[in-house]
């Protein structure tokens, strides 16, 4: 590796060409409400400005491949803003209409065609910050997209088109980020890595993505943090915690820094659940992105993050009612014991960008991720399973009057994990005549995992200890005959794993923008290669290699209607990460194969105007055929793999999303998805996968009160049909194909924006100091729907029945939020 890095350094030194910043041009005519040209309109970005002439014409050079805000201001008309992201050399025509009324249509966003042809969904950071949610942030909005499932508002995890939580790539500034390993419950997750207040761009692809993205089966979330252009600060505080973000820039504008500090306490949400607890889940992190741009050729960026999650849990009692109207049943539990979990993560990445010429850009990225995790608990649960009195006139109405089963369950764990992941990557991009684009990269990854698992469970039902069905023990027909065999825990996992994984991966891809007749076309073809080796204490070393070809084609006919048609796909592999190598007993299987999937995605993108406002409808039809599938079970957000590659699977479906300005100046959308995914384990037949989410509806809606425009309304609605409810430990999943109830949730936020009419206020007014000052009131789960994430399985020794008792999520909860931006 030392020779390779020396050669790379030599390459950087040899290529010393003079460069010009890649630029594009925005031009047009400024009009008023009567469609007459307006002169002397100041057209400006953060560092450039021009004015419209007597014909209203303006022209402004802007940086390419960057999101730039362009403002149009006039002494007697209200300001208009457009956000552009253009390709190098692109000319974009934009004709703004400035209003003389006391209102503005707000910000309009224009991006280049890259996202349209690649099938990428772009989400505005401002939308992410405003939309309410129990776990607000990027993932909260991603879960509203078609094809994306997230049935746990306490978790940032999501599944895409039949994949599980481990099948999604997440990048921040082109650097892959990771989630903690041991988290088993959404309550324990806390903060997402992504700090929403630092975000500039959010791009999401649900399948058929290009070769430049890594080796996962389902999706890519590509996030870019913004680069400050002036000093600024933002503060947010609510009953769930708070955050502070500071933007800084040096006088010569060569140094910039954006730093965010966050704190979150989920007690407000957890207190609304069935289980009465002494519980204080606390999460905190500090994150910073520092850039240094000494000249037009070089840019250096340092991204760092330190986070700590503390989860102290002492359950007291629980009562969950289930069953039917004719036969209501209640589970009553009294707990003793506690759980203490802690997750500390440290992340740092250095990215160097060298613009060797106008056409050649080279990047060197190095990163390190270190996680220290502990999961300690001793919890004894004494339970009673009984029938509920449904007689309205009874003194015991709603209480348990007859117990059909009693028992106890003792859970113990002393799990520790220490993992270090180090990456070194070289990437390059070369443009040929602004039509051909060549991208390439090489990456080395070393994963060093030290894992100790000590976890057992003892189940007692009606005074009889239950032995696990996987152990060959003498027949137990108590109470008719005494049991003379040994007593063993129902579950007992003990392992100590020291594993090292070395990975070499690389990619090369070619893109072309061209024409066929009068139609614009885009081509993309690429290939990835991934080689990895697993070694460790008492392990037989294993080495495997996979090759992943991928391609995309899009065409935009020269029609009156603005439409793009797209087909994409390829052969995708997911080489196993550590968790996928470890089976249910804690044993590491080093020769687990990479899961493979053939993607085929057909897409249609239609942009149009309705009510003289912009709208877009995007639809995709997809099919995925999976082989060498590593079957798994999901308990809350914990995934347990079989680690045997003995299954095959498929996923098929249709997604569509309509978004636009249903209310002037705001973006809203309606999404719908249908998906079916099944697997066949060891040729036993097809059954639903744990992520088989058939129907999904999502609504994101923004509005304001017509008479009081300072009052904004934000609505987040989700409806998902029920997921498979899982199965008891050691049970055959082919015998348990019942589903949970449908997931229905509505989160609503109201916000009073004090700075709404700052443009009309005189200079010196105290509100002029703020870019934004708002006070909000949020209602989570407004209709108080009972949503379940999984089942707790209770066995009655007499009837031999297993009862699946749903674990319900949060009930209706209220929150108050203050947002300040300078």
C-alpha positions in Angstrom: 0.0 0.0 0.0 2.9 2.4 0.7 4.1 2.2 -3.0 0.5 3.0 -4.2 0.3 6.1 -2.0 3.7 7.3 -3.1 2.7 6.9 -6.8 -0.5 8.8 -6.1 1.4 11.6 -4.4 3.7 11.8 -7.4 0.7 12.0 -9.7 -0.6 15.0 -7.8 2.7 16.7 -8.0 3.2 16.1 -11.7 -0.2 17.4 -12.7 0.2 21.2 -12.2 -1.9 22.7 -14.9 -3.5 26.1 -14.7 -7.2 25.7 -14.1 -10.4 27.7 -14.3 -13.3 27.0 -12.0 -16.0 25.1 -13.7 -18.9 27.4 -14.3 -22.3 27.6 -15.8 -24.6 30.5 -16.8 -28.1 31.6 -15.7 -29.8 34.2 -17.8 -33.3 35.5 -18.7 -35.7 38.4 -18.5 -37.1 39.8 -15.2 -40.8 40.5 -15.5 -43.5 42.1 -13.3 -47.0 40.9 -12.7 -48.1 42.4 -16.0 -45.4 40.5 -17.8 -43.5 43.7 -18.5 -39.7 43.8 -18.3 -38.2 45.3 -15.1 -34.8 47.1 -15.3 -32.3 47.7 -12.5 -33.1 44.5 -10.7 -30.1 43.4 -8.7 -29.2 39.7 -9.4 -26.8 38.4 -6.9 -25.2 35.3 -5.3 -23.0 35.3 -2.2 -20.1 36.7 -4.1 -21.3 37.9 -7.5 -23.9 40.4 -8.7 -25.2 42.0 -11.8 -28.3 44.1 -12.8 -31.0 43.7 -15.4 -30.9 46.2 -18.3 -33.7 48.3 -19.8 -35.1 45.2 -21.5 -35.1 43.3 -18.2 -32.4 41.0 -19.5 -29.7 39.7 -17.1 -26.8 37.2 -17.3 -24.8 35.8 -14.4 -22.0 33.3 -14.3 -22.3 30.8 -11.4 -20.2 27.9 -10.2 -21.2 24.5 -11.7 -22.0 21.3 -9.8 -22.9 23.4 -6.7 -26.2 24.4 -5.2 -26.2 28.2 -5.5 -29.0 30.7 -4.4 -29.6 33.6 -6.7 -31.6 36.5 -5.4 -33.6 39.1 -7.5 -34.1 42.4 -5.6 -35.7 45.7 -6.6 -36.5 48.8 -4.5 -40.2 48.7 -5.2 -40.9 44.9 -5.7 -40.6 41.9 -3.4 -37.5 39.7 -3.5 -37.5 36.4 -5.4 -35.0 33.6 -4.9 -34.1 30.7 -7.1 -31.7 27.8 -6.2 -29.8 26.4 -9.1 -27.4 23.5 -9.5 -26.1 23.4 -13.1 -23.7 21.3 -15.1 -20.4 22.8 -16.3 -21.0 24.9 -19.4 -24.7 24.7 -19.1 -26.9 27.8 -20.0 -30.1 27.9 -18.0 -32.9 30.3 -18.8 -35.0 31.6 -15.9 -37.5 34.4 -16.1 -38.6 35.5 -12.6 -41.8 37.4 -11.9 -41.5 39.9 -9.1 -44.6 40.8 -7.1 -45.7 44.2 -5.8 -48.0 42.6 -3.2 -47.1 41.9 0.4 -46.4 38.2 -0.4 -43.9 36.1 -2.3 -44.1 32.8 -3.9 -41.1 31.7 -1.9 -38.1 29.8 -3.1 -38.1 27.9 -6.3 -35.5 25.2 -6.9 -34.0 24.3 -10.2 -31.5 21.5 -10.6 -29.8 20.0 -13.6 -31.1 16.9 -15.3 -28.6 14.6 -13.5 -31.1 13.6 -10.9 -33.8 13.0 -13.4 -31.8 10.7 -15.6 -30.3 8.8 -12.6 -33.6 8.2 -10.9 -32.4 10.2 -7.8 -34.9 11.9 -5.5 -33.7 15.3 -4.1 -35.1 16.4 -0.8 -34.8 20.1 0.3 -33.0 20.5 3.7 -35.5 23.2 4.7 -38.3 20.7 4.3 -36.4 18.1 6.4 -36.0 20.7 9.2 -39.7 21.8 9.2 -41.6 18.5 8.9 -42.6 17.1 12.4 -41.7 13.6 13.5 -40.9 11.7 16.7 -37.5 11.2 15.3 -37.2 14.2 13.0 -34.4 14.4 10.4 -33.4 13.0 7.1 -34.7 9.5 7.7 -38.0 10.9 8.9 -38.6 12.3 5.3 -37.0 9.3 3.5 -39.6 7.1 5.1 -42.4 9.1 3.4 -41.0 8.1 -0.1 -42.6 5.3 -2.0 -40.8 2.0 -1.7 -39.3 3.0 1.7 -40.7 1.3 4.8 -40.2 2.4 8.4 -42.7 1.1 11.0 -40.9 2.4 14.0 -40.9 6.1 14.7 -38.2 5.7 17.4 -35.8 4.3 14.9 -33.8 5.9 12.1 -33.6 2.5 10.4 -35.6 1.9 7.1 -36.0 -0.8 4.6 -36.2 -0.2 0.8 -38.0 -2.3 -1.7 -37.9 -5.5 0.4 -34.3 -5.1 1.7 -33.4 -5.0 5.4 -31.8 -2.2 7.5 -28.3 -3.4 6.6 -28.8 -3.1 2.9 -28.6 0.7 2.6 -25.6 2.8 1.8 -25.2 6.2 3.5 -22.6 8.8 2.4 -21.8 12.2 3.9 -19.5 14.3 1.7 -18.8 11.1 -0.3 -17.6 9.3 2.9 -19.4 6.1 3.9 -20.9 6.3 7.5 -21.9 3.4 9.8 -24.5 2.6 12.4 -23.8 1.0 15.8 -23.8 -2.9 15.9 -25.6 -3.9 19.1 -28.7 -1.8 19.0 -31.8 -4.0 19.2 -34.5 -1.5 19.9 -35.5 1.7 18.3 -35.6 3.3 21.8 -31.8 2.8 21.9 -30.9 4.5 18.7 -31.0 8.2 19.6 -29.4 10.4 17.0 -28.8 9.8 13.4 -25.3 10.4 12.2 -26.6 13.2 9.9 -27.0 16.6 11.5 -29.9 18.1 9.6 -28.8 21.7 10.4 -25.5 21.1 8.5 -27.1 19.6 5.3 -27.0 21.2 1.9 -28.1 18.4 -0.5 -29.9 15.2 0.1 -30.1 12.7 -2.8 -31.8 9.3 -2.5 -31.9 6.4 -4.9 -34.1 3.3 -4.2 -32.4 1.0 -6.7 -30.6 0.7 -10.0 -27.9 3.0 -8.9 -24.5 3.6 -10.6 -21.3 1.7 -10.2 -19.6 4.6 -8.3 -21.8 3.8 -5.3 -20.7 0.9 -3.0 -21.7 -2.7 -2.6 -25.2 -2.9 -1.0 -28.4 -4.4 -2.3 -31.1 -1.8 -1.8 -30.5 2.0 -1.7 -28.1 5.0 -1.6 -28.6 8.0 0.6 -26.0 10.6 -0.5 -25.7 13.7 1.7 -23.6 16.8 1.2 -22.9 19.2 4.1 -22.9 22.9 3.2 -19.9 25.1 3.0 -20.5 28.4 4.9 -20.5 31.6 2.9 -20.9 33.9 5.9 -21.0 33.8 9.7 -24.3 32.4 11.1 -25.8 30.5 14.0 -28.9 28.4 14.5 -30.5 27.1 17.7 -33.3 24.7 18.2 -34.9 23.7 21.6 -37.8 21.4 22.4 -39.1 19.0 25.0 -37.0 16.3 23.2 -33.7 18.1 23.4 -31.9 20.8 21.4 -29.1 21.7 19.0 -26.7 24.5 18.3 -25.1 25.0 14.9 -22.4 27.6 14.1 -21.1 28.6 10.6 -17.8 30.4 10.5 -15.6 31.7 7.6 -12.2 33.5 7.6 -11.8 37.0 6.2 -9.9 35.7 3.2 -12.7 33.0 2.7 -10.1 30.2 2.5 -11.1 28.6 5.8 -14.7 27.6 6.6 -16.1 25.6 9.5 -19.6 24.4 10.4 -20.1 22.8 13.8 -23.1 21.3 15.3 -23.9 20.1 18.9 -27.0 18.0 19.6 -28.6 16.6 22.7 -31.7 14.4 22.8 -33.8 12.8 25.6 -36.5 10.4 24.5 -38.2 10.2 27.8 -41.2 12.1 26.5 -41.9 9.5 23.9 -41.1 6.4 25.9 -43.2 7.4 28.8 -46.3 7.1 26.5 -45.7 3.3 25.9 -47.4 0.3 27.6 -44.5 -0.4 29.9 -44.2 1.8 33.0 -40.5 2.5 33.6 -37.8 4.5 35.2 -36.2 5.4 31.9 -33.9 8.1 30.7 -32.4 7.5 27.3 -29.9 10.3 26.6 -28.0 10.9 23.4 -25.4 13.6 22.5 -23.0 14.3 19.7 -20.7 17.0 18.3 -19.9 17.2 14.7 -17.8 19.5 12.6 -16.8 20.0 8.9 -13.8 22.2 8.3 -12.6 23.1 4.8 -9.5 24.9 3.6 -9.2 26.2 0.0 -5.7 27.6 -0.5 -6.3 28.2 -4.3 -8.5 27.2 -7.2 -6.7 23.8 -7.5 -6.9 22.4 -4.0 -9.5 21.9 -1.3 -9.0 20.1 2.0 -12.0 19.0 4.2 -12.0 17.4 7.6 -15.2 15.8 8.9 -15.3 14.7 12.5 -18.0 13.3 14.8 -18.1 12.1 18.5 -21.3 10.7 19.8 -22.5 9.0 23.0 -25.7 7.2 23.6 -26.7 6.2 27.1 -29.7 3.9 27.7 -30.7 3.3 31.3 -33.8 1.3 31.6 -35.6 0.0 34.7 -39.0 -1.5 33.7 -41.7 -1.6 36.5 -45.0 -2.9 35.1 -46.8 -3.5 31.9 -50.3 -4.4 30.8 -51.1 -5.0 27.2 -54.7 -5.8 26.0 -55.1 -7.9 22.9 -57.3 -10.7 21.5 -60.8 -10.1 20.1 -64.0 -8.4 21.2 -65.5 -11.8 22.1 -62.3 -13.0 23.8 -60.2 -10.2 25.2 -56.9 -11.2 26.8 -54.5 -9.2 28.8 -50.8 -9.7 29.6 -49.8 -8.3 33.0 -46.1 -8.1 33.8 -44.2 -7.1 36.9 -40.5 -6.5 36.4 -37.4 -6.6 38.5 -33.9 -5.6 37.4 -32.5 -3.1 34.9 -30.6 -2.5 31.7 -27.6 -0.3 31.1 -26.4 0.1 27.5 -23.9 2.5 26.2 -22.6 3.3 22.7 -19.7 5.6 22.0 -18.5 6.3 18.5 -15.7 8.3 17.1 -15.4 9.2 13.4 -12.9 11.3 11.4 -12.4 11.7 7.7 -10.0 13.8 5.6 -10.9 14.5 2.0 -8.6 16.2 -0.5 -9.8 17.5 -3.8 -7.4 18.5 -6.6 -8.7 20.1 -9.7 -5.8 19.2 -12.0 -7.5 20.9 -15.0 -10.9 22.0 -16.2 -11.7 18.5 -17.1 -9.8 16.4 -14.5 -10.6 16.2 -10.8 -8.9 13.9 -8.3 -9.8 13.1 -4.8 -8.1 11.3 -1.9 -10.3 10.3 1.1 -9.2 8.7 4.3 -11.5 7.8 7.2 -11.6 6.0 10.5 -14.6 4.8 12.6 -14.3 3.5 16.1 -17.2 2.2 18.1 -17.3 1.0 21.8 -20.5 -0.6 22.7 -21.8 -2.4 25.8 -25.2 -4.1 26.4 -25.7 -5.2 30.0 -29.0 -6.3 31.5 -30.6 -8.5 34.1 -34.4 -8.3 33.9 -36.8 -10.7 35.5 -40.4 -10.5 34.3 -43.2 -12.3 36.2 -46.2 -12.4 34.0 -49.9 -13.4 34.1 -52.0 -14.1 31.0 -55.6 -13.7 31.7 -59.2 -13.0 30.5 -60.5 -9.4 30.8 -64.0 -8.6 32.3 -66.0 -7.0 29.5 -69.3 -6.5 31.5 -69.9 -2.8 31.5 -71.9 -2.9 34.8 -69.3 -5.0 36.6 -67.2 -3.5 39.4 -64.2 -5.3 37.8 -64.8 -4.0 34.3 -61.5 -3.9 32.3 -59.6 -5.9 34.9 -58.2 -9.5 34.6 -60.7 -11.8 36.4 -59.2 -15.2 35.4 -55.6 -16.2 34.8 -55.1 -18.9 32.2 -51.3 -18.9 32.6 -48.6 -17.6 34.8 -44.8 -17.7 34.5 -41.6 -15.8 34.5 -38.8 -14.9 32.2 -35.2 -14.0 33.2 -33.0 -12.3 30.6 -29.3 -11.7 31.1 -26.6 -10.2 28.9 -23.0 -9.0 29.1 -22.3 -8.1 25.6 -19.2 -5.9 24.6 -18.1 -4.9 21.1 -15.0 -2.9 20.0 -14.8 -2.2 16.3 -12.4 -0.1 14.2 -13.0 0.5 10.5 -10.4 2.3 8.4 -10.8 3.4 4.8 -8.4 4.8 2.2 -9.9 5.8 -1.2 -8.8 7.4 -4.4 -11.4 8.8 -6.8 -11.2 10.6 -10.1 -13.4 12.2 -12.7 -12.4 13.2 -16.3 -14.6 15.0 -18.7 -14.2 14.8 -22.5 -15.6 17.7 -24.5 -18.4 18.2 -21.9 -20.2 15.1 -23.3 -18.2 12.1 -22.0 -17.6 11.7 -18.3 -15.2 9.0 -17.0 -15.2 8.3 -13.2 -13.0 5.8 -11.4 -12.0 4.9 -7.9 -10.1 2.4 -5.7 -10.7 1.8 -2.0 -9.1 -0.2 0.7 -11.0 -1.0 3.9 -9.8 -2.8 7.1 -12.4 -3.9 9.7 -11.1 -5.1 13.1 -13.9 -6.4 15.4 -13.5 -7.7 18.9 -16.8 -9.1 20.1 -17.8 -10.8 23.3 -21.3 -12.3 23.7 -22.7 -13.6 26.9 -26.5 -13.8 26.7 -29.0 -16.2 28.1 -32.8 -16.5 28.8 -34.6 -18.7 31.2 -38.4 -19.2 30.8 -40.7 -20.6 33.5 -44.3 -21.3 32.7 -46.7 -22.2 35.6 -43.8 -23.4 37.6 -42.2 -25.6 34.8 -38.9 -24.6 33.3 -39.0 -24.7 29.5 -36.2 -26.3 27.7 -35.2 -25.3 24.2 -36.5 -27.4 21.4 -33.1 -27.6 19.7 -31.4 -29.6 22.5 -31.9 -33.4 22.6 -33.3 -33.9 26.1 -35.4 -36.7 27.7 -39.1 -36.4 27.2 -40.8 -33.8 29.5 -44.4 -34.6 30.3 -44.7 -32.8 33.6 -46.7 -32.7 35.8 -47.7 -36.3 35.1 -44.2 -37.7 35.5 -41.1 -36.1 37.1 -38.5 -34.7 34.8 -35.1 -36.2 35.3 -33.1 -34.5 32.6 -30.8 -31.4 33.0 -32.2 -27.9 33.3 -30.7 -25.7 30.6 -31.5 -22.1 29.6 -34.1 -21.6 26.8 -31.5 -19.5 25.0 -27.8 -19.5 25.7 -25.3 -17.7 23.5 -21.7 -17.5 24.5 -19.0 -16.5 22.1 -15.8 -14.5 21.8 -14.9 -13.4 18.3 -11.7 -11.6 17.1 -12.3 -11.0 13.4 -10.3 -9.0 10.7 -11.7 -8.3 7.3 -9.6 -6.7 4.5 -11.5 -5.4 1.5 -10.2 -4.1 -1.9 -12.9 -2.5 -4.1 -12.8 -0.4 -7.2 -15.0 0.9 -10.0 -15.0 2.5 -13.4 -17.9 4.1 -15.2 -18.6 6.1 -18.3 -21.4 8.6 -18.9 -22.5 10.3 -22.1 -25.0 13.0 -22.8 -26.0 13.0 -26.5 -28.9 13.3 -28.9 -30.8 10.8 -31.1 -32.6 12.9 -33.6 -34.2 15.7 -31.6 -34.3 13.7 -28.4 -31.8 14.1 -25.6 -30.3 10.8 -24.3 -28.0 9.9 -21.5 -25.9 6.7 -21.2 -24.1 5.3 -18.2 -22.3 2.0 -17.9 -19.9 0.9 -15.2 -18.5 -2.1 -13.3 -17.4 -2.6 -9.7 -15.0 -5.2 -8.3 -14.9 -6.2 -4.7 -12.4 -8.7 -3.1 -12.5 -9.4 0.6 -10.8 -11.8 3.0 -11.9 -12.9 6.5 -9.5 -14.0 9.2 -9.4 -14.2 12.9 -8.7 -16.2 16.0 -9.7 -19.9 15.6 -11.1 -19.1 12.1 -10.2 -20.6 8.7 -9.3 -17.7 6.5 -11.6 -17.2 3.5 -11.2 -15.0 0.4 -13.8 -14.2 -2.2 -14.2 -11.8 -5.2 -17.3 -10.5 -7.0 -17.8 -8.3 -10.1 -20.9 -6.1 -10.4 -21.8 -4.6 -13.9 -24.4 -1.8 -13.9 -26.0 0.4 -16.5 -28.5 3.2 -17.1 -30.2 4.7 -20.1 -32.5 7.7 -20.2 -34.2 9.6 -23.0 -36.0 12.9 -23.1 -38.1 13.2 -26.3 -38.6 16.6 -27.9 -42.3 16.7 -27.0 -44.5 19.5 -25.7 -44.8 17.5 -22.5 -41.6 17.5 -20.4 -41.0 13.7 -19.9 -38.0 11.6 -19.3 -38.0 7.8 -19.7 -35.4 5.7 -17.9 -34.2 2.1 -17.6 -31.5 1.0 -15.2 -30.2 -2.1 -13.4 -27.4 -4.6 -13.2 -25.9 -7.3 -11.0 -25.6 -6.0 -7.4 -23.6 -7.8 -4.7 -23.5 -7.3 -0.9 -20.3 -8.9 0.6 -21.0 -9.8 4.2 -20.3 -7.3 7.0 -19.4 -8.7 10.4 -23.0 -9.1 11.6 -23.9 -11.1 8.5 -21.0 -13.5 9.2 -22.3 -14.3 12.8 -25.1 -16.9 13.1 -27.7 -17.2 15.9 -25.3 -19.0 18.2 -22.7 -16.2 17.9 -20.3 -18.3 15.8 -18.6 -16.5 12.9 -18.8 -18.3 9.5 -16.0 -16.8 7.4 -17.0 -18.3 4.1 -20.5 -16.8 4.0 -21.1 -15.7 0.4 -22.1 -12.3 -0.9 -25.8 -12.0 -1.5 -26.5 -11.1 -5.1 -29.4 -9.3 -6.7 -30.4 -8.6 -10.3 -32.1 -5.1 -10.5 -34.3 -4.0 -13.3 -35.9 -0.5 -12.9 -38.2 1.2 -15.4 -38.8 4.9 -14.6 -40.9 7.8 -15.9 -40.4 11.4 -14.9 -43.1 14.0 -15.9 -42.7 17.7 -15.1 -45.7 19.9 -15.7 -47.6 23.0 -14.5 -50.9 22.9 -12.7 -52.6 26.1 -11.4 -49.6 27.9 -13.0 -47.3 26.2 -10.5 -44.6 23.5 -11.0 -45.4 19.8 -10.4 -43.7 16.6 -11.0 -44.8 12.9 -11.1 -42.2 10.2 -10.9 -43.1 6.6 -11.3 -40.9 3.4 -11.2 -41.6 -0.3 -11.9 -39.0 -2.6 -10.5 -38.0 -6.3 -10.1 -35.2 -7.8 -8.1 -34.1 -11.4 -8.2 -31.9 -12.5 -5.3 -29.7 -15.5 -4.9 -27.3 -16.7 -2.1 -29.7 -15.0 0.3 -28.6 -14.8 3.9 -32.0 -15.4 5.6 -32.6 -13.4 8.8 -35.2 -12.6 11.4 -36.0 -9.1 12.8 -36.9 -8.4 16.4 -37.6 -4.6 16.7 -34.5 -3.3 14.8 -32.2 -6.2 15.7 -31.3 -8.5 12.8 -30.2 -12.1 13.3 -28.7 -13.9 10.3 -28.7 -17.6 9.6 -25.3 -17.1 7.8 -25.8 -20.1 5.5 -26.8 -18.6 2.1 -29.5 -21.3 1.7 -32.3 -19.1 0.3 -33.4 -17.3 -2.8 -35.8 -14.4 -3.0 -37.5 -11.8 -5.1 -39.0 -8.3 -4.8 -41.3 -6.7 -7.2 -43.4 -3.5 -7.1 -44.5 -0.1 -8.3 -43.8 3.3 -6.8 -45.1 6.7 -7.7 -44.9 10.2 -6.2 -46.6 13.5 -7.1 -44.9 16.6 -5.7 -45.3 20.3 -6.3 -46.7 23.5 -5.0 -50.2 22.5 -3.9 -49.9 25.7 -1.8 -48.0 28.6 -3.5 -44.4 28.7 -2.3 -44.4 25.4 -0.5 -43.5 21.9 -1.6 -45.8 19.0 -0.8 -46.1 15.4 -2.1 -48.2 12.3 -2.2 -46.6 8.9 -2.6 -47.9 5.4 -3.2 -46.0 2.1 -3.3 -47.0 -1.5 -3.9 -44.4 -4.2 -3.1 -44.2 -7.9 -2.7 -41.2 -9.8 -1.5 -40.9 -13.5 -0.8 -38.1 -16.0 -0.1 -37.6 -19.7 -0.5 -35.4 -21.3 2.1 -33.8 -24.6 1.2 -36.4 -25.2 -1.5 -39.2 -25.5 1.1 -41.5 -23.1 -0.8 -42.1 -19.4 -0.9 -43.0 -17.4 2.2 -43.2 -13.7 3.0 -39.9 -12.1 4.0 -39.7 -10.1 7.3 -39.9 -6.9 5.2 -42.9 -7.8 3.0 -44.7 -4.4 3.2 -47.4 -4.7 0.6 -49.0 -1.2 0.4 -47.6 2.2 1.4 -49.1 5.7 1.3 -47.2 8.8 2.4 -48.2 12.4 2.5 -46.0 15.4 3.2 -48.1 18.6 3.2 -47.1 22.2 3.9 -49.6 25.1 4.2 -50.2 28.4 5.9 -53.3 30.2 7.3 -54.6 32.6 4.6 -55.5 35.3 7.1 -52.4 34.8 9.2 -49.6 33.9 6.8 -47.1 33.8 9.7 -48.7 30.6 10.9 -47.4 27.6 9.0 -48.8 24.1 9.1 -46.8 20.9 8.4 -48.4 17.5 8.1 -46.7 14.1 7.9 -49.0 11.1 7.2 -48.0 7.5 6.8 -50.1 4.3 6.2 -48.3 1.0 5.7 -50.0 -2.4 5.6 -48.8 -4.8 8.4 -45.5 -6.6 8.3 -45.0 -10.3 9.2 -45.1 -10.5 13.0 -42.1 -12.8 13.4 -41.9 -16.1 15.3 -40.9 -17.4 18.7 -37.3 -18.4 19.3 -36.3 -21.6 17.5 -39.7 -21.8 15.8 -40.1 -22.7 12.2 -40.8 -19.4 10.2 -42.9 -21.4 7.8 -45.4 -22.0 10.6 -45.7 -18.4 11.7 -46.9 -16.1 8.8 -49.3 -13.9 10.7 -49.0 -10.2 10.2 -49.0 -7.2 12.5 -51.8 -4.7 12.2 -51.5 -1.9 9.7 -49.2 1.0 10.6 -51.0 4.4 10.7 -49.5 7.6 11.9 -50.1 11.3 11.6 -47.7 13.9 12.9 -48.8 17.6 12.7 -46.8 20.7 13.4 -47.9 24.4 13.8 -45.3 27.1 13.7 -45.6 30.9 14.1 -42.8 32.6 12.2 -42.1 35.9 13.8 -39.7 36.9 10.9 -42.3 36.3 8.2 -42.7 40.0 7.3 -39.2 41.2 7.9 -39.0 42.7 4.4 -41.7 45.2 5.4 -40.1 46.1 8.7 -38.0 49.2 9.0 -34.2 49.0 9.5 -33.3 48.7 13.1 -36.3 46.6 14.1 -35.2 44.0 16.6 -36.5 41.1 14.5 -34.3 42.2 11.6 -31.4 40.6 13.5 -32.9 37.2 12.9 -33.0 35.3 9.6 -35.6 33.0 11.2 -37.4 33.1 14.6 -40.3 30.7 15.1 -42.2 28.9 17.8 -43.8 25.6 17.0 -46.3 23.2 18.6 -46.2 19.5 17.4 -48.6 16.6 17.9 -47.1 13.2 17.3 -49.5 10.3 16.5 -52.4 12.8 16.4 -55.1 10.1 16.1 -53.5 8.0 18.9 -53.2 4.9 16.7 -51.9 1.7 18.3 -49.0 0.6 16.2 -46.9 -2.4 16.9 -43.3 -3.1 16.0 -43.0 -6.8 16.9 -44.5 -9.5 19.2 -43.5 -10.7 22.6 -44.2 -14.5 22.6 -45.6 -16.0 25.8 -46.0 -19.8 26.1 -48.6 -21.4 28.3 -47.2 -24.8 29.6 -50.7 -26.3 30.0 -52.2 -25.5 26.6 -48.9 -25.5 24.8 -50.0 -22.4 23.0 -47.7 -19.5 22.0 -49.4 -16.1 22.3 -48.0 -13.2 20.3 -48.5 -10.1 22.4 -47.9 -6.9 20.3 -45.2 -4.4 21.5 -46.9 -1.1 20.9 -45.1 2.1 19.9 -45.7 5.6 21.1 -49.2 7.1 21.8 -50.3 10.7 21.2 -47.6 13.0 22.4 -47.2 16.8 22.4 -44.0 18.9 21.9 -43.1 22.5 21.8 -40.1 23.7 19.6 -38.3 27.0 19.4 -36.1 27.7 16.3 -33.7 30.6 16.0 -31.4 31.4 13.0 -29.1 34.4 12.8 
